[in-house]
Amino acid sequence: VGITVYLCLVSSWFAMELPPLVLAPLFFADPAGAVVGKACTRAFPRYNRAWFGGKTVAGTTAVFLVTCASITFECSMPMRLAIAVSAAVGESIGGEYDNLVIALVVLGGWWTCA
């Protein structure tokens, strides 16, 4: 389900000719969370505990940091942090729809800041 939602979202975005850089957190944050979460679980299993639905602390932290760093639209630092926190929490609780949740959070932030 997750990859289907991701592909539909990205296809629709490009079909509507919207700025692709707005979706940068979606392209980078979720994969970073998966890679960092798995790597830290292998390297530091004692410290990288799962906290919600199998999502790890390190993976969620990576989603937060990469989202914060990859927001390309203009917004204040408090708004950037709010978007990043919301994306990280949304990715954790989103289950199979985590990509959609991240996209909705980022798009909501973009529309709010525009």
Biopython code that builds the backbone (N, CA, C, O; Angstrom):
import numpy as np
from Bio.PDB.StructureBuilder import StructureBuilder

atoms = [
    (1, "VAL", "N", (0.826, -1.196, 0.000)),
    (1, "VAL", "CA", (0.000, 0.000, 0.000)),
    (1, "VAL", "C", (0.868, 1.256, 0.000)),
    (1, "VAL", "O", (0.576, 2.211, -0.720)),
    (2, "GLY", "N", (1.934, 1.260, 0.804)),
    (2, "GLY", "CA", (2.762, 2.454, 0.959)),
    (2, "GLY", "C", (3.367, 2.951, -0.335)),
    (2, "GLY", "O", (3.305, 4.144, -0.632)),
    (3, "ILE", "N", (3.953, 2.050, -1.110)),
    (3, "ILE", "CA", (4.599, 2.470, -2.356)),
    (3, "ILE", "C", (3.566, 2.918, -3.385)),
    (3, "ILE", "O", (3.842, 3.806, -4.192)),
    (4, "THR", "N", (2.384, 2.316, -3.364)),
    (4, "THR", "CA", (1.314, 2.719, -4.282)),
    (4, "THR", "C", (0.865, 4.141, -3.976)),
    (4, "THR", "O", (0.706, 4.957, -4.884)),
    (5, "VAL", "N", (0.662, 4.433, -2.704)),
    (5, "VAL", "CA", (0.269, 5.784, -2.293)),
    (5, "VAL", "C", (1.355, 6.778, -2.683)),
    (5, "VAL", "O", (1.064, 7.858, -3.196)),
    (6, "TYR", "N", (2.602, 6.409, -2.436)),
    (6, "TYR", "CA", (3.740, 7.269, -2.766)),
    (6, "TYR", "C", (3.764, 7.587, -4.259)),
    (6, "TYR", "O", (3.884, 8.749, -4.646)),
    (7, "LEU", "N", (3.651, 6.562, -5.093)),
    (7, "LEU", "CA", (3.698, 6.762, -6.546)),
    (7, "LEU", "C", (2.513, 7.580, -7.049)),
    (7, "LEU", "O", (2.679, 8.432, -7.922)),
    (8, "CYS", "N", (1.329, 7.334, -6.513)),
    (8, "CYS", "CA", (0.149, 8.122, -6.909)),
    (8, "CYS", "C", (0.319, 9.585, -6.521)),
    (8, "CYS", "O", (0.000, 10.482, -7.302)),
    (9, "LEU", "N", (0.817, 9.821, -5.328)),
    (9, "LEU", "CA", (1.022, 11.182, -4.854)),
    (9, "LEU", "C", (2.029, 11.926, -5.725)),
    (9, "LEU", "O", (1.768, 13.046, -6.165)),
    (10, "VAL", "N", (3.165, 11.312, -5.968)),
    (10, "VAL", "CA", (4.211, 11.958, -6.765)),
    (10, "VAL", "C", (3.742, 12.161, -8.207)),
    (10, "VAL", "O", (3.998, 13.211, -8.797)),
    (11, "SER", "N", (3.065, 11.173, -8.775)),
    (11, "SER", "CA", (2.548, 11.303, -10.146)),
    (11, "SER", "C", (1.549, 12.443, -10.245)),
    (11, "SER", "O", (1.598, 13.236, -11.186)),
    (12, "SER", "N", (0.645, 12.530, -9.282)),
    (12, "SER", "CA", (-0.350, 13.611, -9.272)),
    (12, "SER", "C", (0.326, 14.965, -9.136)),
    (12, "SER", "O", (-0.045, 15.928, -9.808)),
    (13, "TRP", "N", (1.317, 15.029, -8.263)),
    (13, "TRP", "CA", (2.040, 16.279, -8.029)),
    (13, "TRP", "C", (2.671, 16.789, -9.324)),
    (13, "TRP", "O", (2.547, 17.966, -9.664)),
    (14, "PHE", "N", (3.348, 15.895, -10.039)),
    (14, "PHE", "CA", (3.992, 16.302, -11.286)),
    (14, "PHE", "C", (2.967, 16.575, -12.380)),
    (14, "PHE", "O", (3.183, 17.456, -13.213)),
    (15, "ALA", "N", (1.868, 15.847, -12.397)),
    (15, "ALA", "CA", (0.817, 16.083, -13.391)),
    (15, "ALA", "C", (0.208, 17.472, -13.217)),
    (15, "ALA", "O", (-0.171, 18.110, -14.199)),
    (16, "MET", "N", (0.114, 17.940, -11.973)),
    (16, "MET", "CA", (-0.433, 19.272, -11.701)),
    (16, "MET", "C", (0.624, 20.363, -11.858)),
    (16, "MET", "O", (0.343, 21.544, -11.654)),
    (17, "GLU", "N", (1.849, 19.955, -12.225)),
    (17, "GLU", "CA", (2.962, 20.876, -12.455)),
    (17, "GLU", "C", (3.249, 21.773, -11.250)),
    (17, "GLU", "O", (3.512, 22.967, -11.398)),
    (18, "LEU", "N", (3.194, 21.183, -10.067)),
    (18, "LEU", "CA", (3.526, 21.904, -8.843)),
    (18, "LEU", "C", (5.032, 21.788, -8.602)),
    (18, "LEU", "O", (5.670, 20.876, -9.128)),
    (19, "PRO", "N", (5.608, 22.697, -7.814)),
    (19, "PRO", "CA", (7.066, 22.695, -7.629)),
    (19, "PRO", "C", (7.560, 21.423, -6.925)),
    (19, "PRO", "O", (7.166, 21.153, -5.791)),
    (20, "PRO", "N", (8.410, 20.654, -7.586)),
    (20, "PRO", "CA", (8.857, 19.378, -7.009)),
    (20, "PRO", "C", (9.675, 19.519, -5.730)),
    (20, "PRO", "O", (9.676, 18.608, -4.901)),
    (21, "LEU", "N", (10.366, 20.632, -5.553)),
    (21, "LEU", "CA", (11.186, 20.794, -4.353)),
    (21, "LEU", "C", (10.364, 20.825, -3.070)),
    (21, "LEU", "O", (10.889, 20.551, -1.990)),
    (22, "VAL", "N", (9.084, 21.155, -3.181)),
    (22, "VAL", "CA", (8.226, 21.155, -1.993)),
    (22, "VAL", "C", (8.145, 19.753, -1.397)),
    (22, "VAL", "O", (8.016, 19.597, -0.183)),
    (23, "LEU", "N", (8.223, 18.739, -2.251)),
    (23, "LEU", "CA", (8.136, 17.353, -1.781)),
    (23, "LEU", "C", (9.486, 16.780, -1.341)),
    (23, "LEU", "O", (9.573, 15.587, -1.051)),
    (24, "ALA", "N", (10.527, 17.588, -1.285)),
    (24, "ALA", "CA", (11.855, 17.089, -0.895)),
    (24, "ALA", "C", (11.836, 16.310, 0.421)),
    (24, "ALA", "O", (12.478, 15.263, 0.502)),
    (25, "PRO", "N", (11.128, 16.774, 1.452)),
    (25, "PRO", "CA", (11.106, 15.967, 2.679)),
    (25, "PRO", "C", (10.542, 14.564, 2.461)),
    (25, "PRO", "O", (10.999, 13.610, 3.090)),
    (26, "LEU", "N", (9.573, 14.434, 1.594)),
    (26, "LEU", "CA", (9.008, 13.111, 1.304)),
    (26, "LEU", "C", (10.047, 12.233, 0.617)),
    (26, "LEU", "O", (10.150, 11.042, 0.913)),
    (27, "PHE", "N", (10.814, 12.814, -0.296)),
    (27, "PHE", "CA", (11.812, 12.043, -1.035)),
    (27, "PHE", "C", (12.971, 11.589, -0.150)),
    (27, "PHE", "O", (13.558, 10.535, -0.393)),
    (28, "PHE", "N", (13.303, 12.372, 0.871)),
    (28, "PHE", "CA", (14.503, 12.094, 1.657)),
    (28, "PHE", "C", (14.247, 11.647, 3.094)),
    (28, "PHE", "O", (14.975, 10.798, 3.606)),
    (29, "ALA", "N", (13.235, 12.196, 3.754)),
    (29, "ALA", "CA", (13.051, 11.931, 5.187)),
    (29, "ALA", "C", (12.649, 10.493, 5.485)),
    (29, "ALA", "O", (13.234, 9.860, 6.364)),
    (30, "ASP", "N", (11.669, 9.973, 4.775)),
    (30, "ASP", "CA", (11.211, 8.609, 5.055)),
    (30, "ASP", "C", (12.308, 7.580, 4.770)),
    (30, "ASP", "O", (12.540, 6.706, 5.605)),
    (31, "PRO", "N", (12.994, 7.650, 3.617)),
    (31, "PRO", "CA", (14.105, 6.713, 3.403)),
    (31, "PRO", "C", (15.222, 6.870, 4.442)),
    (31, "PRO", "O", (15.804, 5.878, 4.878)),
    (32, "ALA", "N", (15.520, 8.106, 4.835)),
    (32, "ALA", "CA", (16.558, 8.320, 5.852)),
    (32, "ALA", "C", (16.161, 7.670, 7.170)),
    (32, "ALA", "O", (16.993, 7.070, 7.851)),
    (33, "GLY", "N", (14.892, 7.793, 7.523)),
    (33, "GLY", "CA", (14.415, 7.159, 8.750)),
    (33, "GLY", "C", (14.585, 5.652, 8.716)),
    (33, "GLY", "O", (14.991, 5.045, 9.707)),
    (34, "ALA", "N", (14.275, 5.052, 7.583)),
    (34, "ALA", "CA", (14.410, 3.596, 7.449)),
    (34, "ALA", "C", (15.873, 3.170, 7.522)),
    (34, "ALA", "O", (16.213, 2.226, 8.235)),
    (35, "VAL", "N", (16.732, 3.862, 6.788)),
    (35, "VAL", "CA", (18.151, 3.496, 6.756)),
    (35, "VAL", "C", (18.801, 3.706, 8.127)),
    (35, "VAL", "O", (19.483, 2.818, 8.638)),
    (36, "VAL", "N", (18.589, 4.871, 8.712)),
    (36, "VAL", "CA", (19.194, 5.170, 10.015)),
    (36, "VAL", "C", (18.625, 4.251, 11.093)),
    (36, "VAL", "O", (19.367, 3.737, 11.931)),
    (37, "GLY", "N", (17.319, 4.046, 11.072)),
    (37, "GLY", "CA", (16.702, 3.170, 12.068)),
    (37, "GLY", "C", (17.265, 1.759, 12.030)),
    (37, "GLY", "O", (17.605, 1.190, 13.067)),
    (38, "LYS", "N", (17.362, 1.202, 10.837)),
    (38, "LYS", "CA", (17.896, -0.165, 10.694)),
    (38, "LYS", "C", (19.380, -0.227, 11.051)),
    (38, "LYS", "O", (19.817, -1.153, 11.735)),
    (39, "ALA", "N", (20.153, 0.755, 10.591)),
    (39, "ALA", "CA", (21.592, 0.763, 10.876)),
    (39, "ALA", "C", (21.861, 0.893, 12.375)),
    (39, "ALA", "O", (22.722, 0.201, 12.920)),
    (40, "CYS", "N", (21.129, 1.771, 13.028)),
    (40, "CYS", "CA", (21.338, 1.953, 14.466)),
    (40, "CYS", "C", (20.843, 0.751, 15.265)),
    (40, "CYS", "O", (21.398, 0.440, 16.319)),
    (41, "THR", "N", (19.818, 0.081, 14.781)),
    (41, "THR", "CA", (19.352, -1.122, 15.464)),
    (41, "THR", "C", (20.417, -2.208, 15.391)),
    (41, "THR", "O", (20.633, -2.936, 16.360)),
    (42, "ARG", "N", (21.080, -2.318, 14.252)),
    (42, "ARG", "CA", (22.160, -3.307, 14.123)),
    (42, "ARG", "C", (23.369, -2.926, 14.976)),
    (42, "ARG", "O", (23.959, -3.775, 15.645)),
    (43, "ALA", "N", (23.730, -1.649, 14.948)),
    (43, "ALA", "CA", (24.941, -1.201, 15.643)),
    (43, "ALA", "C", (24.734, -0.985, 17.145)),
    (43, "ALA", "O", (25.616, -1.280, 17.951)),
    (44, "PHE", "N", (23.567, -0.471, 17.506)),
    (44, "PHE", "CA", (23.299, -0.117, 18.906)),
    (44, "PHE", "C", (21.927, -0.612, 19.347)),
    (44, "PHE", "O", (21.085, 0.201, 19.728)),
    (45, "PRO", "N", (21.677, -1.906, 19.308)),
    (45, "PRO", "CA", (20.329, -2.411, 19.604)),
    (45, "PRO", "C", (19.836, -2.048, 21.004)),
    (45, "PRO", "O", (18.636, -1.886, 21.224)),
    (46, "ARG", "N", (20.754, -1.926, 21.929)),
    (46, "ARG", "CA", (20.364, -1.602, 23.307)),
    (46, "ARG", "C", (19.829, -0.172, 23.433)),
    (46, "ARG", "O", (18.974, 0.103, 24.274)),
    (47, "TYR", "N", (20.335, 0.725, 22.601)),
    (47, "TYR", "CA", (19.980, 2.137, 22.711)),
    (47, "TYR", "C", (18.925, 2.590, 21.710)),
    (47, "TYR", "O", (18.293, 3.629, 21.903)),
    (48, "ASN", "N", (18.733, 1.835, 20.664)),
    (48, "ASN", "CA", (17.780, 2.236, 19.624)),
    (48, "ASN", "C", (16.510, 1.397, 19.738)),
    (48, "ASN", "O", (16.269, 0.495, 18.936)),
    (49, "ARG", "N", (15.740, 1.699, 20.706)),
    (49, "ARG", "CA", (14.527, 0.936, 20.985)),
    (49, "ARG", "C", (13.379, 1.370, 20.069)),
    (49, "ARG", "O", (13.290, 2.521, 19.644)),
    (50, "ALA", "N", (12.515, 0.412, 19.788)),
    (50, "ALA", "CA", (11.278, 0.731, 19.068)),
    (50, "ALA", "C", (10.363, 1.465, 20.039)),
    (50, "ALA", "O", (10.244, 1.076, 21.201)),
    (51, "TRP", "N", (9.726, 2.514, 19.568)),
    (51, "TRP", "CA", (8.865, 3.274, 20.471)),
    (51, "TRP", "C", (7.406, 3.272, 20.038)),
    (51, "TRP", "O", (6.522, 3.462, 20.873)),
    (52, "PHE", "N", (7.134, 3.065, 18.766)),
    (52, "PHE", "CA", (5.739, 3.025, 18.326)),
    (52, "PHE", "C", (5.661, 2.214, 17.047)),
    (52, "PHE", "O", (6.301, 2.558, 16.054)),
    (53, "GLY", "N", (4.899, 1.160, 17.061)),
    (53, "GLY", "CA", (4.671, 0.372, 15.856)),
    (53, "GLY", "C", (5.929, -0.113, 15.166)),
    (53, "GLY", "O", (5.956, -0.210, 13.939)),
    (54, "GLY", "N", (6.967, -0.419, 15.917)),
    (54, "GLY", "CA", (8.210, -0.883, 15.318)),
    (54, "GLY", "C", (9.135, 0.229, 14.865)),
    (54, "GLY", "O", (10.261, -0.041, 14.446)),
    (55, "LYS", "N", (8.692, 1.462, 14.937)),
    (55, "LYS", "CA", (9.547, 2.598, 14.564)),
    (55, "LYS", "C", (10.529, 2.853, 15.699)),
    (55, "LYS", "O", (10.167, 2.785, 16.874)),
    (56, "THR", "N", (11.768, 3.145, 15.339)),
    (56, "THR", "CA", (12.803, 3.325, 16.353)),
    (56, "THR", "C", (13.057, 4.799, 16.643)),
    (56, "THR", "O", (12.713, 5.681, 15.856)),
    (57, "VAL", "N", (13.667, 5.032, 17.791)),
    (57, "VAL", "CA", (13.994, 6.395, 18.194)),
    (57, "VAL", "C", (14.945, 7.037, 17.180)),
    (57, "VAL", "O", (14.746, 8.187, 16.787)),
    (58, "ALA", "N", (15.972, 6.305, 16.757)),
    (58, "ALA", "CA", (16.935, 6.864, 15.794)),
    (58, "ALA", "C", (16.281, 7.131, 14.439)),
    (58, "ALA", "O", (16.569, 8.147, 13.807)),
    (59, "GLY", "N", (15.415, 6.240, 13.991)),
    (59, "GLY", "CA", (14.728, 6.441, 12.722)),
    (59, "GLY", "C", (13.817, 7.656, 12.754)),
    (59, "GLY", "O", (13.785, 8.444, 11.809)),
    (60, "THR", "N", (13.077, 7.802, 13.844)),
    (60, "THR", "CA", (12.184, 8.953, 13.991)),
    (60, "THR", "C", (12.985, 10.246, 14.085)),
    (60, "THR", "O", (12.588, 11.270, 13.528)),
    (61, "THR", "N", (14.110, 10.198, 14.786)),
    (61, "THR", "CA", (14.979, 11.375, 14.876)),
    (61, "THR", "C", (15.521, 11.746, 13.500)),
    (61, "THR", "O", (15.607, 12.927, 13.165)),
    (62, "ALA", "N", (15.881, 10.754, 12.712)),
    (62, "ALA", "CA", (16.365, 11.013, 11.349)),
    (62, "ALA", "C", (15.279, 11.659, 10.499)),
    (62, "ALA", "O", (15.557, 12.586, 9.739)),
    (63, "VAL", "N", (14.045, 11.178, 10.619)),
    (63, "VAL", "CA", (12.934, 11.782, 9.872)),
    (63, "VAL", "C", (12.792, 13.250, 10.271)),
    (63, "VAL", "O", (12.634, 14.115, 9.411)),
    (64, "PHE", "N", (12.848, 13.530, 11.565)),
    (64, "PHE", "CA", (12.746, 14.907, 12.045)),
    (64, "PHE", "C", (13.860, 15.779, 11.458)),
    (64, "PHE", "O", (13.589, 16.840, 10.894)),
    (65, "LEU", "N", (15.110, 15.332, 11.592)),
    (65, "LEU", "CA", (16.252, 16.138, 11.141)),
    (65, "LEU", "C", (16.262, 16.346, 9.630)),
    (65, "LEU", "O", (16.516, 17.453, 9.155)),
    (66, "VAL", "N", (15.990, 15.294, 8.885)),
    (66, "VAL", "CA", (16.012, 15.413, 7.420)),
    (66, "VAL", "C", (14.835, 16.253, 6.930)),
    (66, "VAL", "O", (14.980, 17.024, 5.981)),
    (67, "THR", "N", (13.683, 16.115, 7.560)),
    (67, "THR", "CA", (12.548, 16.972, 7.188)),
    (67, "THR", "C", (12.900, 18.429, 7.430)),
    (67, "THR", "O", (12.687, 19.279, 6.565)),
    (68, "CYS", "N", (13.435, 18.712, 8.597)),
    (68, "CYS", "CA", (13.798, 20.087, 8.941)),
    (68, "CYS", "C", (14.824, 20.646, 7.951)),
    (68, "CYS", "O", (14.724, 21.801, 7.536)),
    (69, "ALA", "N", (15.796, 19.836, 7.581)),
    (69, "ALA", "CA", (16.858, 20.291, 6.678)),
    (69, "ALA", "C", (16.418, 20.384, 5.219)),
    (69, "ALA", "O", (16.998, 21.148, 4.448)),
    (70, "SER", "N", (15.402, 19.617, 4.833)),
    (70, "SER", "CA", (15.046, 19.564, 3.408)),
    (70, "SER", "C", (13.824, 20.401, 3.037)),
    (70, "SER", "O", (13.384, 20.363, 1.888)),
    (71, "ILE", "N", (13.280, 21.141, 3.968)),
    (71, "ILE", "CA", (12.179, 22.052, 3.629)),
    (71, "ILE", "C", (12.765, 23.181, 2.788)),
    (71, "ILE", "O", (13.643, 23.916, 3.242)),
    (72, "THR", "N", (12.274, 23.309, 1.568)),
    (72, "THR", "CA", (12.849, 24.275, 0.632)),
    (72, "THR", "C", (12.032, 25.559, 0.508)),
    (72, "THR", "O", (12.515, 26.551, -0.039)),
    (73, "PHE", "N", (10.812, 25.545, 1.005)),
    (73, "PHE", "CA", (9.998, 26.754, 0.901)),
    (73, "PHE", "C", (10.287, 27.663, 2.091)),
    (73, "PHE", "O", (10.774, 27.223, 3.132)),
    (74, "GLU", "N", (9.973, 28.944, 1.906)),
    (74, "GLU", "CA", (10.266, 29.925, 2.938)),
    (74, "GLU", "C", (9.279, 29.797, 4.094)),
    (74, "GLU", "O", (8.064, 29.842, 3.899)),
    (75, "CYS", "N", (9.818, 29.637, 5.296)),
    (75, "CYS", "CA", (8.986, 29.619, 6.498)),
    (75, "CYS", "C", (9.865, 29.946, 7.696)),
    (75, "CYS", "O", (11.089, 29.839, 7.635)),
    (76, "SER", "N", (9.221, 30.346, 8.780)),
    (76, "SER", "CA", (9.965, 30.693, 9.991)),
    (76, "SER", "C", (10.548, 29.434, 10.630)),
    (76, "SER", "O", (10.107, 28.322, 10.340)),
    (77, "MET", "N", (11.529, 29.613, 11.489)),
    (77, "MET", "CA", (12.135, 28.470, 12.172)),
    (77, "MET", "C", (11.121, 27.740, 13.059)),
    (77, "MET", "O", (11.111, 26.509, 13.058)),
    (78, "PRO", "N", (10.269, 28.443, 13.817)),
    (78, "PRO", "CA", (9.265, 27.703, 14.600)),
    (78, "PRO", "C", (8.327, 26.876, 13.716)),
    (78, "PRO", "O", (7.943, 25.766, 14.087)),
    (79, "MET", "N", (7.960, 27.409, 12.558)),
    (79, "MET", "CA", (7.097, 26.661, 11.642)),
    (79, "MET", "C", (7.842, 25.462, 11.064)),
    (79, "MET", "O", (7.273, 24.377, 10.943)),
    (80, "ARG", "N", (9.096, 25.649, 10.711)),
    (80, "ARG", "CA", (9.924, 24.556, 10.186)),
    (80, "ARG", "C", (10.010, 23.428, 11.221)),
    (80, "ARG", "O", (9.869, 22.253, 10.881)),
    (81, "LEU", "N", (10.240, 23.794, 12.474)),
    (81, "LEU", "CA", (10.322, 22.791, 13.541)),
    (81, "LEU", "C", (8.981, 22.097, 13.752)),
    (81, "LEU", "O", (8.933, 20.887, 13.976)),
    (82, "ALA", "N", (7.893, 22.860, 13.680)),
    (82, "ALA", "CA", (6.559, 22.264, 13.835)),
    (82, "ALA", "C", (6.263, 21.277, 12.712)),
    (82, "ALA", "O", (5.706, 20.207, 12.954)),
    (83, "ILE", "N", (6.631, 21.632, 11.495)),
    (83, "ILE", "CA", (6.428, 20.724, 10.360)),
    (83, "ILE", "C", (7.262, 19.459, 10.554)),
    (83, "ILE", "O", (6.772, 18.349, 10.341)),
    (84, "ALA", "N", (8.517, 19.626, 10.958)),
    (84, "ALA", "CA", (9.409, 18.474, 11.139)),
    (84, "ALA", "C", (8.924, 17.555, 12.256)),
    (84, "ALA", "O", (8.948, 16.334, 12.103)),
    (85, "VAL", "N", (8.486, 18.121, 13.369)),
    (85, "VAL", "CA", (7.951, 17.302, 14.471)),
    (85, "VAL", "C", (6.699, 16.571, 14.009)),
    (85, "VAL", "O", (6.542, 15.378, 14.267)),
    (86, "SER", "N", (5.813, 17.283, 13.329)),
    (86, "SER", "CA", (4.572, 16.661, 12.844)),
    (86, "SER", "C", (4.864, 15.546, 11.849)),
    (86, "SER", "O", (4.213, 14.501, 11.878)),
    (87, "ALA", "N", (5.835, 15.762, 10.972)),
    (87, "ALA", "CA", (6.198, 14.727, 9.996)),
    (87, "ALA", "C", (6.780, 13.506, 10.693)),
    (87, "ALA", "O", (6.454, 12.374, 10.333)),
    (88, "ALA", "N", (7.636, 13.719, 11.684)),
    (88, "ALA", "CA", (8.252, 12.600, 12.403)),
    (88, "ALA", "C", (7.208, 11.795, 13.173)),
    (88, "ALA", "O", (7.220, 10.565, 13.140)),
    (89, "VAL", "N", (6.315, 12.483, 13.857)),
    (89, "VAL", "CA", (5.256, 11.784, 14.595)),
    (89, "VAL", "C", (4.307, 11.101, 13.613)),
    (89, "VAL", "O", (3.906, 9.957, 13.825)),
    (90, "GLY", "N", (3.953, 11.800, 12.550)),
    (90, "GLY", "CA", (3.064, 11.221, 11.540)),
    (90, "GLY", "C", (3.654, 9.994, 10.875)),
    (90, "GLY", "O", (2.944, 9.023, 10.614)),
    (91, "GLU", "N", (4.945, 10.032, 10.599)),
    (91, "GLU", "CA", (5.614, 8.875, 10.000)),
    (91, "GLU", "C", (5.586, 7.691, 10.958)),
    (91, "GLU", "O", (5.469, 6.541, 10.536)),
    (92, "SER", "N", (5.694, 7.979, 12.230)),
    (92, "SER", "CA", (5.691, 6.908, 13.231)),
    (92, "SER", "C", (4.333, 6.247, 13.379)),
    (92, "SER", "O", (4.245, 5.025, 13.498)),
    (93, "ILE", "N", (3.286, 7.037, 13.372)),
    (93, "ILE", "CA", (1.948, 6.478, 13.604)),
    (93, "ILE", "C", (1.198, 6.186, 12.310)),
    (93, "ILE", "O", (0.105, 5.620, 12.340)),
    (94, "GLY", "N", (1.774, 6.567, 11.177)),
    (94, "GLY", "CA", (1.091, 6.429, 9.893)),
    (94, "GLY", "C", (0.972, 5.023, 9.354)),
    (94, "GLY", "O", (0.185, 4.773, 8.441)),
    (95, "GLY", "N", (1.742, 4.101, 9.904)),
    (95, "GLY", "CA", (1.677, 2.716, 9.435)),
    (95, "GLY", "C", (1.998, 2.610, 7.956)),
    (95, "GLY", "O", (3.005, 3.144, 7.491)),
    (96, "GLU", "N", (1.136, 1.916, 7.217)),
    (96, "GLU", "CA", (1.351, 1.741, 5.775)),
    (96, "GLU", "C", (1.193, 3.049, 4.999)),
    (96, "GLU", "O", (1.616, 3.147, 3.848)),
    (97, "TYR", "N", (0.593, 4.034, 5.623)),
    (97, "TYR", "CA", (0.335, 5.308, 4.953)),
    (97, "TYR", "C", (1.303, 6.403, 5.414)),
    (97, "TYR", "O", (0.993, 7.589, 5.302)),
    (98, "ASP", "N", (2.465, 6.012, 5.928)),
    (98, "ASP", "CA", (3.395, 7.002, 6.459)),
    (98, "ASP", "C", (3.857, 8.009, 5.410)),
    (98, "ASP", "O", (4.053, 9.181, 5.731)),
    (99, "ASN", "N", (4.035, 7.576, 4.170)),
    (99, "ASN", "CA", (4.420, 8.514, 3.108)),
    (99, "ASN", "C", (3.332, 9.551, 2.869)),
    (99, "ASN", "O", (3.627, 10.728, 2.663)),
    (100, "LEU", "N", (2.094, 9.122, 2.895)),
    (100, "LEU", "CA", (0.979, 10.049, 2.709)),
    (100, "LEU", "C", (0.915, 11.044, 3.861)),
    (100, "LEU", "O", (0.671, 12.232, 3.644)),
    (101, "VAL", "N", (1.130, 10.570, 5.070)),
    (101, "VAL", "CA", (1.091, 11.458, 6.233)),
    (101, "VAL", "C", (2.192, 12.512, 6.139)),
    (101, "VAL", "O", (1.941, 13.694, 6.373)),
    (102, "ILE", "N", (3.404, 12.089, 5.799)),
    (102, "ILE", "CA", (4.501, 13.055, 5.647)),
    (102, "ILE", "C", (4.149, 14.079, 4.572)),
    (102, "ILE", "O", (4.349, 15.278, 4.766)),
    (103, "ALA", "N", (3.631, 13.616, 3.454)),
    (103, "ALA", "CA", (3.263, 14.531, 2.364)),
    (103, "ALA", "C", (2.193, 15.518, 2.811)),
    (103, "ALA", "O", (2.298, 16.710, 2.526)),
    (104, "LEU", "N", (1.170, 15.041, 3.505)),
    (104, "LEU", "CA", (0.101, 15.934, 3.960)),
    (104, "LEU", "C", (0.624, 16.975, 4.943)),
    (104, "LEU", "O", (0.228, 18.139, 4.888)),
    (105, "VAL", "N", (1.507, 16.562, 5.834)),
    (105, "VAL", "CA", (2.091, 17.501, 6.797)),
    (105, "VAL", "C", (2.912, 18.563, 6.071)),
    (105, "VAL", "O", (2.774, 19.754, 6.350)),
    (106, "VAL", "N", (3.762, 18.136, 5.144)),
    (106, "VAL", "CA", (4.618, 19.080, 4.418)),
    (106, "VAL", "C", (3.775, 20.010, 3.544)),
    (106, "VAL", "O", (4.032, 21.213, 3.491)),
    (107, "LEU", "N", (2.780, 19.463, 2.866)),
    (107, "LEU", "CA", (1.912, 20.306, 2.031)),
    (107, "LEU", "C", (1.123, 21.286, 2.880)),
    (107, "LEU", "O", (0.950, 22.444, 2.499)),
    (108, "GLY", "N", (0.646, 20.829, 4.026)),
    (108, "GLY", "CA", (-0.053, 21.734, 4.943)),
    (108, "GLY", "C", (0.851, 22.871, 5.389)),
    (108, "GLY", "O", (0.421, 24.022, 5.463)),
    (109, "GLY", "N", (2.104, 22.549, 5.686)),
    (109, "GLY", "CA", (3.063, 23.586, 6.057)),
    (109, "GLY", "C", (3.342, 24.543, 4.919)),
    (109, "GLY", "O", (3.446, 25.752, 5.125)),
    (110, "TRP", "N", (3.465, 23.999, 3.710)),
    (110, "TRP", "CA", (3.711, 24.834, 2.530)),
    (110, "TRP", "C", (2.553, 25.797, 2.310)),
    (110, "TRP", "O", (2.764, 26.989, 2.084)),
    (111, "TRP", "N", (1.329, 25.279, 2.375)),
    (111, "TRP", "CA", (0.161, 26.140, 2.161)),
    (111, "TRP", "C", (0.021, 27.168, 3.282)),
    (111, "TRP", "O", (-0.415, 28.294, 3.039)),
    (112, "THR", "N", (0.381, 26.795, 4.488)),
    (112, "THR", "CA", (0.300, 27.730, 5.607)),
    (112, "THR", "C", (1.325, 28.853, 5.462)),
    (112, "THR", "O", (1.037, 30.010, 5.766)),
    (113, "CYS", "N", (2.507, 28.506, 5.003)),
    (113, "CYS", "CA", (3.582, 29.498, 4.874)),
    (113, "CYS", "C", (3.474, 30.346, 3.614)),
    (113, "CYS", "O", (4.064, 31.423, 3.537)),
    (114, "ALA", "N", (2.723, 29.866, 2.626)),
    (114, "ALA", "CA", (2.646, 30.579, 1.346)),
    (114, "ALA", "C", (1.885, 31.881, 1.456)),
    (114, "ALA", "O", (1.736, 32.594, 0.464)),
]
sb = StructureBuilder()
sb.init_structure("model")
sb.init_model(0)
sb.init_chain("A")
sb.init_seg("    ")
for serial, (resi, resn, name, xyz) in enumerate(atoms, 1):
    if name == "N":
        sb.init_residue(resn, " ", resi, " ")
    sb.init_atom(name, np.array(xyz, "f"), 0.0, 1.0, " ", f" {name:<3s}", serial, name[0])
structure = sb.get_structure()
